[in-house]
Amino acid sequence: MDEDLFLQKLVKVFPRLRDKKQAVGIMRNIEEQLFLYLFTVTGINLALGTAVGIAMHLLGMPNPILWGVMAAFLTFIPYIGHIVGIVVVTLAATLTFDDLGQIFLIAGVYWGLAILEGSFASSMILGRRLESNPVVLILAIMIWGWIWGVGGALLAVPLLAAFTIMCDHLEPLHPIGEFLGK
């Protein structure tokens, strides 16, 4: 309901039919890209959770499904989610095992999977799915995370996608859209 109201008000402020159509097109495109982004991030997080769960099972951790589910949910929180996951799994491994090597192995495997997901898989997959430059995605997350912390990192990709779509649809901004896109 609020979405329709926003779109109606947006269309109302433009005087020409061509501008109204363009505004609706931009809004629909942004909506599609944001849905695609959330769907893709959820898939990536489920894949990481599955990998963590399997790894914890193979390493002998009790309740591997719990660790996988925890990893999948915590990954929605940029940076901090992985840190919390590593700390919690390390504490659980410390309480479970007496062997220091086993504890470090469990923490290291979780950390390694988190690094693979955060540094490579997410940026490459999101870059392809959203047709964005993966380097620009990483930079956007870093810059917005630096400016606004976790909230900025959460909003970085949707903001970048929306800005890129606007640049693609508005003639004077095409060069910027070309740079930001794939």
C-alpha positions as CSV (number, residue, x, y, z in Angstrom):
1,M,0.0,0.0,0.0
2,D,2.8,2.5,0.9
3,E,4.7,1.4,-2.2
4,D,1.7,2.3,-4.4
5,L,1.3,5.6,-2.6
6,F,5.0,6.5,-3.1
7,L,4.8,5.6,-6.8
8,Q,1.6,7.6,-7.2
9,K,3.2,10.6,-5.6
10,L,6.3,10.2,-7.7
11,V,4.3,10.1,-10.9
12,K,2.2,13.0,-9.8
13,V,5.2,15.4,-9.5
14,F,6.4,14.9,-13.1
15,P,4.6,17.1,-15.6
16,R,5.3,15.1,-18.8
17,L,4.0,11.6,-19.6
18,R,7.5,10.6,-20.8
19,D,9.0,11.5,-17.4
20,K,6.2,9.7,-15.6
21,K,6.9,6.5,-17.6
22,Q,10.6,6.8,-17.0
23,A,10.1,7.3,-13.2
24,V,7.9,4.2,-13.1
25,G,10.4,2.2,-15.1
26,I,13.2,3.2,-12.8
27,M,11.2,2.3,-9.7
28,R,10.2,-1.1,-11.1
29,N,13.8,-1.8,-12.1
30,I,15.0,-0.9,-8.6
31,E,12.4,-3.1,-7.0
32,E,13.4,-6.1,-9.2
33,Q,17.1,-5.6,-8.5
34,L,16.5,-5.3,-4.7
35,F,14.4,-8.5,-4.8
36,L,17.2,-10.2,-6.8
37,Y,19.8,-9.0,-4.3
38,L,17.9,-10.3,-1.2
39,F,17.2,-13.6,-3.0
40,T,20.9,-14.0,-4.0
41,V,22.2,-13.0,-0.5
42,T,19.9,-15.5,1.1
43,G,21.1,-18.2,-1.2
44,I,24.8,-17.4,-0.5
45,N,24.1,-17.4,3.2
46,L,22.3,-20.8,3.0
47,A,25.3,-22.2,1.1
48,L,27.7,-20.9,3.7
49,G,25.5,-22.3,6.5
50,T,25.5,-25.7,4.8
51,A,29.3,-25.6,4.3
52,V,29.8,-24.7,8.0
53,G,27.4,-27.4,9.1
54,I,29.2,-30.0,7.1
55,A,32.6,-28.9,8.2
56,M,31.6,-28.9,11.9
57,H,30.2,-32.4,11.4
58,L,33.4,-33.6,9.8
59,L,35.4,-32.0,12.6
60,G,33.4,-33.7,15.3
61,M,31.6,-30.7,16.7
62,P,28.3,-31.5,18.4
63,N,25.1,-30.0,16.9
64,P,26.5,-29.3,13.4
65,I,23.1,-28.2,12.2
66,L,23.0,-25.5,14.9
67,W,26.4,-24.1,13.7
68,G,25.3,-24.1,10.1
69,V,22.0,-22.3,10.9
70,M,23.9,-19.8,13.1
71,A,26.4,-19.1,10.3
72,A,23.6,-18.6,7.7
73,F,21.8,-16.1,9.9
74,L,24.9,-14.3,11.2
75,T,26.1,-13.8,7.6
76,F,23.3,-11.3,7.1
77,I,25.3,-8.9,9.4
78,P,28.3,-7.8,7.4
79,Y,31.7,-8.2,9.2
80,I,30.4,-8.5,12.7
81,G,28.3,-11.7,11.9
82,H,31.4,-13.6,10.9
83,I,33.3,-12.4,14.0
84,V,30.5,-13.4,16.3
85,G,30.2,-16.8,14.6
86,I,34.0,-17.5,14.9
87,V,34.0,-16.5,18.6
88,V,30.9,-18.6,19.4
89,V,32.2,-21.7,17.6
90,T,35.6,-21.3,19.2
91,L,34.1,-21.1,22.6
92,A,32.0,-24.1,22.0
93,A,35.0,-26.0,20.7
94,T,37.0,-25.0,23.8
95,L,34.2,-26.4,26.0
96,T,34.0,-29.6,23.9
97,F,37.6,-30.5,23.2
98,D,40.7,-30.7,25.2
99,D,43.1,-30.6,22.2
100,L,44.2,-27.1,21.4
101,G,45.0,-28.1,17.8
102,Q,41.4,-29.3,17.3
103,I,40.0,-26.0,18.8
104,F,42.2,-23.9,16.4
105,L,41.3,-26.2,13.5
106,I,37.6,-25.6,14.1
107,A,38.0,-21.9,14.4
108,G,40.3,-21.8,11.4
109,V,37.9,-23.7,9.2
110,Y,35.0,-21.4,10.1
111,W,37.2,-18.4,9.5
112,G,38.4,-19.8,6.2
113,L,34.8,-20.4,5.0
114,A,33.8,-16.9,6.1
115,I,36.8,-15.4,4.2
116,L,35.9,-17.3,1.0
117,E,32.3,-16.2,1.3
118,G,32.9,-12.6,2.2
119,S,35.9,-11.8,0.0
120,F,35.2,-13.9,-3.1
121,A,31.9,-15.7,-3.4
122,S,29.5,-12.8,-2.4
123,S,31.2,-10.1,-4.5
124,M,31.5,-12.3,-7.6
125,I,28.0,-13.8,-7.4
126,L,26.4,-10.5,-6.6
127,G,28.4,-8.8,-9.3
128,R,27.1,-11.2,-11.9
129,R,23.5,-11.3,-10.7
130,L,23.2,-7.5,-10.3
131,E,25.3,-6.9,-13.3
132,S,27.6,-4.7,-11.2
133,N,31.4,-4.4,-11.1
134,P,32.6,-6.7,-8.2
135,V,35.4,-4.3,-7.3
136,V,32.9,-1.4,-7.0
137,L,30.7,-3.7,-4.8
138,I,33.5,-4.4,-2.4
139,L,34.5,-0.7,-2.3
140,A,30.9,0.3,-1.7
141,I,30.6,-2.1,1.2
142,M,33.9,-0.9,2.7
143,I,33.2,2.8,2.2
144,W,29.6,2.7,3.5
145,G,30.7,0.4,6.3
146,W,33.4,2.9,7.3
147,I,31.0,5.8,7.2
148,W,27.9,4.2,8.8
149,G,29.2,1.0,10.4
150,V,27.2,-2.1,10.1
151,G,24.1,-0.3,8.9
152,G,26.1,1.3,6.1
153,A,27.5,-2.1,5.0
154,L,24.0,-3.5,5.0
155,L,22.7,-0.7,2.8
156,A,25.7,-0.4,0.5
157,V,24.7,-2.9,-2.2
158,P,21.0,-1.8,-2.4
159,L,22.1,1.8,-2.6
160,L,24.7,1.1,-5.2
161,A,22.1,-0.9,-7.3
162,A,19.5,1.8,-7.1
163,F,22.1,4.5,-8.0
164,T,23.4,2.4,-11.0
165,I,19.8,1.9,-12.2
166,M,19.1,5.6,-12.1
167,C,22.4,6.3,-13.9
168,D,21.4,3.8,-16.6
169,H,18.1,5.5,-17.1
170,L,19.2,9.1,-17.1
171,E,21.1,10.2,-20.1
172,P,23.5,12.6,-18.4
173,L,24.5,9.9,-15.9
174,H,25.1,7.1,-18.4
175,P,29.0,7.3,-18.1
176,I,28.7,6.7,-14.4
177,G,26.3,3.9,-14.9
178,E,28.7,2.3,-17.4
179,F,31.5,2.5,-14.9
180,L,29.4,1.0,-12.1
181,G,27.9,-1.7,-14.2
182,K,29.5,-4.8,-15.7
